Amino acid sequence: MSTKKDKFSFKDKLYMEIALKLAKSRYGHTGLNPSVGCVIVKNDKIISIGQTSINGRPHAEFNAIKKSIYNLEGSKMYVTLEPCCHHGVTPPCTNLIVKSKISEVIYSVPDIDVRVKNKSFRLLKSKKIKVKKGLLKEKVKNFYSTYFFNRKKKLPYVTGKIAVSKNNLIYSEIDKKITNSRADKFTHLLRYKNDSLMISYKTLNKDDPKLNCRLKGLEKYTPKRIILDNKLNTNINSFIVNTANKSNTTIFYNKANKSQILKFKKKGINLISSKIDNKGRFDIKFLLKKLYKLNCRNLLIEGGDELTNYLLKNKIFNRFYLYESTKKLSKKSNHLNFNSLNLLRQKYKKKIRLKLNLGKNKITLYKN
């Protein structure tokens, strides 16, 4: 028996689940715009789908409408986020919806953007279009938590990650490998999902990392590289420096001589001078504000113990992935301990063991 609470049918939920999957598949690759999924249904059949384009435009609704080979009159649109109704670089999606004679729009959550929030709801209703909201609300709100954080705080959403051996080491000169290939693939998935990746110059000089995404078919989605280096001690012959340009590599520094600065500028690196405290540490909140202005929205930090400890104490991480290996590393040579484990466990209310097929490795997600 139907009740007033049965606002949405099983099929409604199914179509919104598809829209959400479309949105998730573009997460981290829609620039300044949120990733949105859209499904158009007519006579209980899906006749078109759309998702936000790479770098954010055109929007999902535009793509779904323009892609359809069917007459959309009398159809129903399912969209994860309230459609836009303001004029920006592109015309508002509500104009296209009205023009296409779509009869009903169901969206999950209102947009947090003040130019849109609840305005599209009223506009569409004024055009005699049936509008419902709230379908899969909690699930979709959880997906947009990073976008809502960006909009509210004007800061990137920060994810941390570190790998630890069974005997609590994060580095050993003899046994350099901590995790297995399955866990490595998860790291590359995180890189794919984040538009920027931050490390310190110490990590760069020690490991000479590539910091790229190496998942087959997704190599072009490598994040921008952000290096913290207060005296420009980064190895000028490293992979990162030799593959740098102003759009993919930024170094934050404090003091350096003119010849050092010139060397890095000749390599095409974006250099940003920044203040440090009396312990030689950057004002991380200033850096995050600067990165936000540089269009960074999702930042992955692959730091060592010192950087991780500093960021934990300053409550910078929104979420943190701890990789734990059953492998013991050698302490006979140069090695580094992970001294921030207890601090990590104290800082977070939620701890989620990820159910991934990682063999003897395990990954725990910590988040507020």
C-alpha positions in Angstrom: 0.0 0.0 0.0 1.4 3.4 -1.0 1.9 6.1 1.7 2.8 9.8 1.5 6.4 8.8 2.1 6.5 6.8 -1.1 7.3 9.9 -3.1 9.5 8.0 -5.5 9.1 4.6 -7.2 11.6 1.8 -7.5 12.2 2.8 -11.1 12.8 6.4 -10.0 15.5 5.2 -7.7 17.0 3.0 -10.4 17.2 5.9 -12.9 18.8 8.2 -10.3 21.3 5.5 -9.4 22.4 5.5 -13.1 22.7 9.2 -13.0 24.8 9.0 -9.9 27.1 6.5 -11.5 27.5 8.8 -14.5 28.5 11.6 -12.1 30.9 9.5 -10.2 32.7 8.4 -13.4 33.7 12.1 -14.0 34.6 12.9 -10.4 37.7 15.1 -10.2 37.7 16.0 -13.9 35.1 18.7 -14.3 37.2 21.6 -13.3 35.4 24.3 -11.3 32.0 22.7 -11.9 30.5 19.8 -10.0 30.3 16.4 -11.8 26.7 15.8 -12.6 24.8 12.8 -14.1 21.6 13.0 -16.1 19.1 10.4 -17.4 16.1 11.1 -19.6 13.3 8.7 -19.7 10.2 8.4 -21.9 7.5 5.7 -21.7 9.6 3.9 -19.0 12.6 3.7 -21.4 15.9 5.5 -21.1 16.2 7.6 -24.3 19.3 9.6 -23.4 22.1 10.0 -20.8 24.6 12.8 -20.1 27.4 13.7 -17.7 29.3 16.9 -17.1 32.1 17.2 -19.8 35.8 17.0 -19.0 36.8 20.4 -17.6 33.2 21.3 -16.7 31.4 22.3 -19.9 28.9 21.6 -21.4 26.8 20.5 -18.5 25.2 17.0 -18.1 21.7 18.2 -18.9 22.9 19.9 -22.1 24.8 16.8 -23.2 21.8 14.5 -22.5 19.4 16.8 -24.4 21.6 17.4 -27.4 22.6 13.7 -27.7 19.0 12.5 -27.8 17.7 11.3 -31.2 14.1 11.2 -29.8 11.5 13.8 -29.3 11.8 14.9 -25.7 8.3 16.2 -25.3 6.6 14.6 -22.3 9.8 12.9 -21.1 11.2 12.8 -17.6 14.7 14.0 -16.6 16.6 12.6 -13.6 19.6 14.7 -12.6 21.9 14.4 -9.5 22.1 18.1 -8.8 19.7 21.0 -9.3 20.0 22.3 -12.9 21.7 25.7 -13.4 19.5 28.7 -14.2 22.1 31.5 -14.5 23.9 32.8 -17.5 27.6 32.0 -17.4 30.0 30.8 -20.1 27.1 28.7 -21.4 23.3 29.4 -21.4 21.4 28.0 -18.4 20.3 24.3 -18.5 16.8 25.3 -17.5 16.3 27.2 -20.8 17.1 24.0 -22.7 14.8 21.9 -20.5 11.9 24.2 -21.1 12.6 24.5 -24.8 12.7 20.7 -25.1 9.2 20.4 -23.5 10.4 17.9 -20.9 7.4 17.5 -18.6 9.0 16.4 -15.3 12.4 17.0 -13.6 13.6 15.0 -10.6 16.8 16.1 -9.0 18.4 14.8 -5.9 19.9 17.8 -4.0 19.8 21.6 -4.4 22.9 23.3 -5.7 24.9 25.2 -3.0 25.7 27.9 -5.5 23.6 31.0 -4.5 23.0 31.7 -8.2 21.1 28.4 -8.5 19.9 27.2 -5.0 16.2 26.5 -5.2 15.8 29.1 -8.0 15.7 26.5 -10.7 12.9 24.7 -8.8 10.8 27.7 -8.8 11.6 28.6 -12.4 10.7 25.2 -13.8 7.5 25.1 -11.8 6.5 28.5 -13.2 6.9 26.9 -16.7 4.3 24.2 -15.8 7.0 21.5 -15.4 6.5 19.0 -12.6 9.5 19.2 -10.3 10.6 16.8 -7.4 13.7 16.8 -5.3 15.2 14.6 -2.6 15.6 11.3 -4.5 18.6 9.4 -3.0 19.3 12.6 -1.1 21.8 11.2 1.5 23.7 9.1 -1.0 24.1 12.0 -3.5 24.9 14.5 -0.7 27.7 12.3 0.3 29.0 12.3 -3.2 28.9 16.1 -3.4 30.6 16.5 0.0 33.8 17.6 -1.7 32.0 20.1 -4.0 30.0 21.5 -1.1 33.3 21.9 1.0 34.9 23.7 -2.0 32.0 26.2 -2.3 31.6 26.8 1.5 35.3 27.1 2.5 36.9 28.3 -0.8 39.5 25.7 -0.2 40.6 22.4 -1.9 39.3 19.2 -0.4 42.4 17.5 1.0 43.1 13.8 1.0 46.2 12.3 2.6 47.9 9.0 2.1 50.9 7.1 3.5 52.1 3.5 3.4 53.5 1.8 6.5 55.3 -1.5 7.0 54.5 -4.0 9.7 57.4 -2.6 11.8 56.1 0.9 11.3 58.6 2.2 8.7 57.7 4.4 5.7 61.1 4.1 4.1 64.1 1.8 4.1 67.1 2.2 1.9 67.4 -1.5 1.4 63.7 -2.5 1.1 62.2 0.4 -0.8 58.9 -1.3 -1.7 56.2 -1.4 1.0 52.9 -2.1 -0.8 52.1 -4.6 -3.5 50.8 -4.0 -7.1 47.2 -4.1 -6.0 47.6 -1.3 -3.5 49.7 0.6 -6.0 46.7 0.6 -8.4 44.6 2.1 -5.7 47.1 4.9 -5.3 46.9 5.5 -9.1 43.1 5.6 -8.8 43.5 8.3 -6.1 45.7 10.3 -8.4 43.2 9.9 -11.2 40.4 11.3 -8.9 42.4 14.3 -7.7 43.4 17.3 -9.8 46.5 18.1 -7.8 49.2 16.2 -5.9 51.5 17.6 -3.2 54.8 16.4 -1.8 57.8 17.9 -0.1 61.2 18.4 -1.9 62.6 15.8 0.5 60.4 13.1 -0.9 61.2 14.3 -4.4 64.9 14.2 -3.9 64.8 10.8 -2.1 62.5 8.9 -4.4 62.6 10.9 -7.7 58.9 10.0 -8.2 56.8 10.4 -11.4 53.6 11.3 -9.5 51.5 10.3 -12.5 48.5 8.1 -13.0 49.6 4.8 -14.6 46.2 3.1 -14.9 45.7 1.8 -18.4 43.7 4.3 -20.5 43.8 7.0 -17.8 47.4 8.1 -18.1 46.4 11.6 -19.4 44.5 12.3 -16.2 47.8 12.8 -14.2 47.3 15.4 -11.5 49.2 18.7 -11.3 52.4 18.5 -9.2 52.8 20.8 -6.1 56.2 20.8 -4.4 57.0 22.4 -1.0 60.6 23.6 -1.0 61.4 26.7 1.1 65.0 27.1 -0.2 64.6 25.6 -3.7 66.7 22.6 -3.0 64.7 20.4 -5.4 67.0 18.3 -7.6 67.1 20.2 -10.9 67.7 16.9 -12.8 64.7 15.1 -11.3 61.9 13.6 -13.4 59.4 16.2 -12.1 61.6 19.1 -13.1 62.5 17.7 -16.5 58.8 17.2 -17.4 57.5 20.5 -15.9 55.7 23.4 -17.4 53.7 26.2 -15.8 50.4 24.4 -16.1 51.5 21.1 -14.5 54.1 22.0 -11.8 54.1 24.6 -9.0 56.8 25.0 -6.4 56.2 27.0 -3.2 59.4 28.5 -1.9 60.5 31.1 0.6 64.1 32.2 -0.1 66.5 31.5 -3.0 69.2 33.3 -4.9 68.5 34.7 -8.3 70.4 32.0 -10.2 68.4 29.3 -8.5 65.1 31.0 -9.3 66.2 31.5 -12.9 67.1 27.8 -13.3 63.6 26.7 -12.3 61.9 29.4 -14.3 63.8 28.2 -17.4 62.4 24.8 -16.8 58.9 26.3 -17.1 58.0 25.8 -13.4 55.4 28.1 -11.7 57.3 29.5 -8.7 55.3 31.0 -5.8 57.0 32.8 -3.0 55.4 32.1 0.4 56.0 32.9 4.1 57.3 30.3 6.6 57.2 30.2 10.4 60.2 30.2 12.7 60.5 26.4 12.3 60.8 26.7 8.5 57.3 25.5 7.8 54.9 27.0 5.3 51.6 28.6 6.3 49.6 25.7 4.9 46.3 27.5 5.0 47.8 30.3 2.9 49.0 27.7 0.4 45.6 26.0 0.2 43.9 29.4 -0.4 46.4 30.1 -3.2 45.9 26.6 -4.7 42.1 27.2 -4.7 42.6 30.4 -6.7 44.7 28.3 -9.1 41.6 26.1 -9.6 42.7 23.2 -7.4 39.6 21.6 -6.0 40.8 18.1 -5.0 44.3 17.8 -3.5 46.1 14.6 -2.7 49.1 14.8 -0.4 51.6 12.0 -0.4 53.8 13.3 2.4 56.4 11.8 4.7 56.1 11.6 8.5 57.1 15.2 9.2 54.7 16.8 6.7 51.9 14.4 7.7 52.4 15.2 11.3 52.2 18.9 10.7 49.1 18.7 8.6 47.4 16.4 11.1 48.1 18.8 13.9 46.6 21.7 11.8 43.5 19.6 10.9 44.2 20.0 7.2 43.1 16.5 6.0 39.5 15.9 5.1 40.2 12.2 4.7 43.2 10.1 5.1 44.2 6.6 3.6 46.5 4.5 5.7 48.1 1.6 3.8 49.3 -1.1 6.2 51.5 -3.9 4.9 52.4 -7.2 6.5 55.9 -6.8 5.2 58.7 -5.8 7.5 61.4 -3.4 6.2 65.1 -3.5 7.1 66.3 -1.2 9.8 70.0 -2.0 9.1 70.4 1.0 6.7 69.0 4.5 6.4 65.3 4.3 7.3 62.3 6.4 8.5 59.7 5.6 11.1 56.1 6.7 11.0 55.7 8.6 14.2 52.3 10.0 13.5 50.2 6.8 13.8 48.7 7.5 17.2 48.0 11.2 16.2 46.2 10.0 13.1 44.0 7.6 15.1 43.2 10.4 17.6 42.2 13.0 15.0 39.4 11.2 13.3 36.0 10.1 14.4 35.3 7.6 11.6 37.5 4.7 10.7 36.5 2.6 7.7 38.4 -0.6 6.6 38.1 -0.6 2.8 37.0 -3.9 1.4 39.4 -4.2 -1.4 41.1 -7.2 -2.9 44.6 -6.2 -1.9 46.1 -9.5 -0.8 48.2 -9.1 2.4 47.9 -5.3 2.2 45.0 -3.4 3.9 43.8 0.2 3.6 42.0 2.1 6.3 40.1 5.3 5.5 40.0 7.9 8.2 37.6 10.9 7.9 35.7 13.4 9.9 
